[in-house]
């Protein structure tokens, strides 16, 4: 009998092992598709030290998604979650500009790809997700009240410094993207945890809390000494999943 090289033997052994593993996992294979929606709260992470009397506050919004899971073991699935999500924030001003603000409403379309780990009983289970996402800044709106510095109505003198008070004006308009300034592509990491309850073998309801941290600047590198701006977003969702395929494992 012809002697086979060790490398070839290892390759054959690895192939047989992978085939056995796939056969083992095939009994768990299950596709689930659902719908979810909920609340989002976004924090703009930036340095405002160069802007006097200016602070950034978190903004509230909503999200809606279509979660898809492919279960390959009774404890593990691969998940994708195409989502429409708002990442809003508020700019507030104080001191002589107290009462003025700007609310930025930003809509993103994003796709998280996650590892989905499950544990617990047949009907009630806990789970956690971890992965990465890519997104696109779809649209924006700016609404606020700002001082009209071109129309001062009064002034006072303090320590030889003039402070001008001006009439305020309000606005509510669509955000205009600047191709030289705005980076509309966003990427980051995502993590979440929650609980699910299998109503039947086919239908499962769930609740999840999730955190998303961008690693890309909202701006392109368009100026010297640029201060980066990142989105840090938290979400709370409720949803329902519909399962297709094998149901030979514990309910998710």
HUWOUR-V533183 format. One record per residue. N is the residue number from 1. SS is DSSP state (a for helix, b for strand, c for the rest). PSI is psi in radians with two decimals (* if undefined). OMEGA is omega in whole degrees, -180 to 180 (* if undefined). Layout:
BEGIN
n={N | N}
ss={SS | SS}
psi={PSI | PSI}
omega={OMEGA | OMEGA}
END
This chain:
BEGIN
n={1 | 2 | 3 | 4 | 5 | 6 | 7 | 8 | 9 | 10 | 11 | 12 | 13 | 14 | 15 | 16 | 17 | 18 | 19 | 20 | 21 | 22 | 23 | 24 | 25 | 26 | 27 | 28 | 29 | 30 | 31 | 32 | 33 | 34 | 35 | 36 | 37 | 38 | 39 | 40 | 41 | 42 | 43 | 44 | 45 | 46 | 47 | 48 | 49 | 50 | 51 | 52 | 53 | 54 | 55 | 56 | 57 | 58 | 59 | 60 | 61 | 62 | 63 | 64 | 65 | 66 | 67 | 68 | 69 | 70 | 71 | 72 | 73 | 74 | 75 | 76 | 77 | 78 | 79 | 80 | 81 | 82 | 83 | 84 | 85 | 86 | 87 | 88 | 89 | 90 | 91 | 92 | 93 | 94 | 95 | 96 | 97 | 98 | 99 | 100 | 101 | 102 | 103 | 104 | 105 | 106 | 107 | 108 | 109 | 110 | 111 | 112 | 113 | 114 | 115 | 116 | 117 | 118 | 119 | 120 | 121 | 122 | 123 | 124 | 125 | 126 | 127 | 128 | 129 | 130 | 131 | 132 | 133 | 134 | 135 | 136 | 137 | 138 | 139 | 140 | 141 | 142 | 143 | 144 | 145 | 146 | 147 | 148 | 149 | 150 | 151 | 152 | 153 | 154 | 155 | 156 | 157 | 158 | 159 | 160 | 161 | 162 | 163 | 164 | 165 | 166 | 167 | 168 | 169 | 170 | 171 | 172 | 173 | 174 | 175 | 176 | 177 | 178 | 179 | 180 | 181 | 182 | 183 | 184 | 185 | 186 | 187 | 188 | 189 | 190 | 191 | 192 | 193 | 194 | 195 | 196 | 197 | 198 | 199 | 200 | 201 | 202 | 203 | 204 | 205 | 206 | 207 | 208 | 209 | 210 | 211 | 212 | 213 | 214 | 215 | 216 | 217 | 218 | 219 | 220 | 221 | 222 | 223 | 224 | 225 | 226 | 227 | 228 | 229 | 230 | 231 | 232 | 233 | 234 | 235 | 236 | 237 | 238 | 239 | 240 | 241 | 242 | 243 | 244 | 245 | 246 | 247 | 248 | 249 | 250 | 251 | 252}
ss={c | c | c | c | c | a | a | a | a | a | a | a | a | a | a | a | a | a | a | a | a | a | a | a | a | a | c | c | c | b | b | b | b | b | b | b | b | b | b | b | b | b | b | b | b | c | c | c | c | c | c | c | c | b | b | b | b | b | b | b | b | b | b | b | b | b | b | b | b | b | b | b | b | c | c | b | b | b | b | b | b | b | b | b | b | b | c | c | b | b | b | b | b | c | a | a | a | c | c | c | b | b | b | b | b | b | b | b | b | b | b | b | b | b | b | b | b | b | b | b | c | c | c | b | b | b | b | b | b | b | b | b | b | b | b | b | b | b | b | b | b | b | b | b | b | b | b | b | b | b | b | b | b | b | b | b | b | b | c | c | b | b | b | b | b | b | b | b | b | b | b | b | b | b | c | c | c | c | c | c | c | b | c | c | b | b | b | b | b | b | b | b | b | b | b | b | b | b | c | c | c | c | b | b | b | b | b | b | b | b | b | b | b | b | c | c | c | c | b | c | c | c | c | c | c | c | c | c | c | b | b | b | b | b | b | b | b | b | b | b | b | b | b | b | b | c | c | c | c | c | c | c}
psi={2.33 | 2.30 | 2.30 | 2.40 | 2.65 | -0.68 | -0.70 | -0.69 | -0.74 | -0.70 | -0.74 | -0.75 | -0.77 | -0.69 | -0.79 | -0.73 | -0.77 | -0.65 | -0.73 | -0.71 | -0.73 | -0.68 | -0.67 | -0.81 | -0.41 | -0.47 | -0.29 | -0.23 | 2.21 | 2.24 | 2.31 | 2.42 | 2.49 | -2.86 | 2.50 | 2.79 | 2.81 | -2.68 | 2.46 | 2.53 | 2.08 | 2.41 | 2.23 | 2.06 | 1.94 | 3.05 | 2.03 | 0.41 | -0.44 | 0.10 | 1.78 | 2.51 | 0.52 | 2.26 | 2.62 | 2.26 | 2.67 | 2.63 | 2.56 | 2.55 | -2.76 | 2.92 | 2.70 | 2.35 | 2.98 | 1.52 | 2.45 | 2.28 | 2.43 | 1.87 | 2.10 | -0.05 | 2.92 | -0.11 | -0.02 | 2.46 | 2.76 | 2.29 | 2.48 | 2.58 | 1.30 | 2.23 | 2.43 | 2.14 | 2.49 | 2.34 | 1.52 | 2.78 | 2.84 | 2.33 | 2.08 | 2.56 | 2.62 | -2.93 | -2.18 | -0.26 | 0.35 | 2.41 | -0.12 | 2.61 | 2.96 | 2.23 | 2.10 | 2.07 | 2.02 | 2.23 | 2.31 | 2.59 | 2.09 | 2.75 | 1.76 | 2.45 | 2.12 | 2.67 | 2.26 | 1.96 | 2.37 | 2.60 | 2.70 | -2.72 | -2.90 | -0.65 | -0.88 | 2.12 | 2.70 | 2.80 | 2.80 | 2.64 | 2.61 | 2.43 | -2.70 | 2.84 | 2.72 | 2.55 | 2.95 | 2.27 | 1.80 | -0.87 | 2.93 | 2.79 | 2.46 | 2.34 | 2.36 | -2.92 | 2.08 | 2.67 | 2.48 | 1.60 | -0.24 | -0.03 | 1.15 | 2.46 | -0.22 | 2.83 | 2.69 | 2.84 | 2.26 | 2.08 | 0.75 | 0.34 | 2.32 | 2.31 | 2.14 | 2.23 | 2.36 | 2.80 | 2.53 | 2.67 | 2.64 | 2.72 | 2.74 | 1.76 | 2.83 | 2.42 | 2.30 | 2.05 | 2.49 | 2.04 | -0.38 | -0.34 | -0.81 | 2.25 | 1.86 | -0.09 | 2.24 | 2.48 | 2.68 | -2.96 | 2.77 | 2.50 | 2.56 | 2.91 | 2.70 | -2.92 | 2.66 | 2.69 | 2.13 | 1.88 | -0.79 | -3.09 | -0.34 | -0.62 | 2.31 | 2.29 | 2.68 | 2.78 | 2.41 | 2.47 | 2.46 | 2.58 | 2.36 | 2.23 | 2.06 | 2.59 | 0.07 | 2.48 | 2.50 | -0.19 | 2.62 | 2.88 | 1.45 | -0.03 | 2.86 | 2.51 | 0.73 | 2.37 | 2.07 | 2.76 | 2.12 | 2.61 | 2.28 | 1.92 | 2.38 | 2.52 | 2.68 | 2.06 | 2.64 | 2.54 | 3.13 | 2.46 | 2.52 | 2.20 | 2.52 | 2.71 | -2.66 | 2.46 | 0.68 | -0.12 | 3.10 | 2.59 | 2.57 | *}
omega={-177 | 180 | 180 | 177 | -178 | -180 | 180 | 178 | 180 | 180 | 179 | 179 | 180 | 179 | 179 | 180 | -180 | 178 | 177 | -180 | 179 | 178 | 178 | -178 | -178 | 179 | 179 | -171 | -178 | 178 | 178 | 178 | -178 | 176 | -179 | 177 | 180 | -170 | 175 | 177 | -172 | 176 | 174 | 180 | -179 | 178 | -178 | -178 | -179 | 179 | -178 | 174 | -178 | 177 | 177 | -180 | 178 | 179 | 180 | 179 | 180 | 175 | 176 | -175 | 178 | -178 | 177 | 179 | 173 | -175 | -178 | 173 | -178 | -179 | -172 | 175 | 171 | -173 | 171 | -171 | 177 | -168 | 165 | -175 | 175 | 177 | -172 | 174 | -176 | 173 | -180 | 179 | -175 | 180 | -176 | -180 | -180 | -180 | 177 | -174 | 170 | 176 | 178 | 177 | -176 | 180 | 179 | 167 | -176 | -178 | 172 | 171 | -169 | 166 | -173 | -178 | -175 | 177 | 178 | -175 | -177 | -178 | -180 | -179 | 168 | 178 | 170 | -177 | 171 | -178 | -178 | 179 | 170 | -177 | 180 | 180 | -173 | -173 | 178 | 176 | 178 | -178 | -180 | 180 | -175 | 178 | 176 | -174 | 178 | -179 | 179 | -179 | -179 | 176 | 175 | 179 | 177 | -179 | 178 | 177 | 180 | 175 | -177 | 173 | -177 | 176 | 180 | 175 | 180 | -179 | 178 | -171 | 177 | 178 | 179 | -179 | 176 | -175 | 179 | -174 | -169 | 173 | -173 | 176 | 180 | 176 | -180 | 178 | -176 | 176 | -179 | 178 | -180 | 178 | 178 | 179 | -180 | 177 | 174 | 175 | -174 | -172 | 179 | 175 | -177 | 173 | -175 | 168 | -173 | 175 | 178 | -180 | 178 | 175 | 177 | 179 | 175 | -179 | 169 | 179 | -171 | 179 | 180 | 180 | -178 | 177 | -177 | 180 | -178 | 175 | 173 | -167 | 175 | 180 | 175 | -172 | 168 | -179 | 179 | 178 | 175 | -175 | 177 | 176 | -175 | 175 | -175 | -179 | 174 | 178 | 179 | *}
END
